[in-house]
């Protein structure tokens, strides 16, 4: 997400080579001062929000 929002959307590249070099430079700079991802929801909250896309889970299905 950070690559997209902080680099790709704010830059212009005139070739694939230039884009690759830019991404590599950005990643190296980002990795010198990494910021950990912090989960703000529990696994249960994440699965509940995904339920509308995934349908009922295997444990919730009934067999005939």
C-alpha positions in Angstrom: 0.0 0.0 0.0 2.8 2.4 0.9 4.5 1.8 -2.5 1.3 2.6 -4.3 0.2 5.6 -2.2 3.6 7.2 -1.5 5.5 6.5 -4.6 3.7 5.3 -7.7 0.8 7.7 -7.6 3.1 10.7 -7.0 5.7 10.0 -9.7 6.1 9.9 -13.5 8.1 7.3 -15.3 9.0 7.3 -19.0 10.0 3.7 -19.3 9.7 0.3 -17.6 13.4 0.5 -16.8 13.0 3.9 -15.1 10.0 2.5 -13.2 12.0 -0.6 -12.0 14.9 1.6 -10.9 12.6 4.0 -9.1 10.8 1.1 -7.2 14.1 -0.4 -6.2 15.4 2.9 -4.9 12.2 3.6 -3.0 12.2 0.1 -1.5 15.8 0.4 -0.3 15.1 3.8 1.3 11.8 2.5 2.9 13.6 -0.6 4.3 16.2 1.6 6.0 13.4 2.9 8.3 10.7 0.2 8.2 7.3 0.8 9.8 5.6 -2.3 11.1 2.0 -3.1 10.1 -0.3 -3.0 13.1 -3.5 -5.0 13.0 -6.5 -3.0 14.2 -9.1 -5.7 13.9 -9.2 -9.2 15.3 -9.2 -12.3 13.0 -12.9 -12.8 13.9 -13.7 -9.2 12.8 -11.9 -9.6 9.5 -13.6 -12.9 8.7 -17.0 -11.5 9.6 -16.4 -8.6 7.2 -15.3 -11.0 4.5 -18.3 -13.2 4.9 -20.4 -11.4 2.3 -17.8 -12.1 -0.3 -16.9 -15.6 0.7 -20.3 -17.0 1.6 -20.8 -19.4 4.5 -17.8 -21.1 5.9 -17.4 -24.9 5.7 -18.1 -25.2 9.5 -21.4 -23.2 9.0 -22.7 -25.4 6.1 -25.2 -28.1 6.9 -25.2 -31.5 5.3 -28.3 -33.2 4.1 
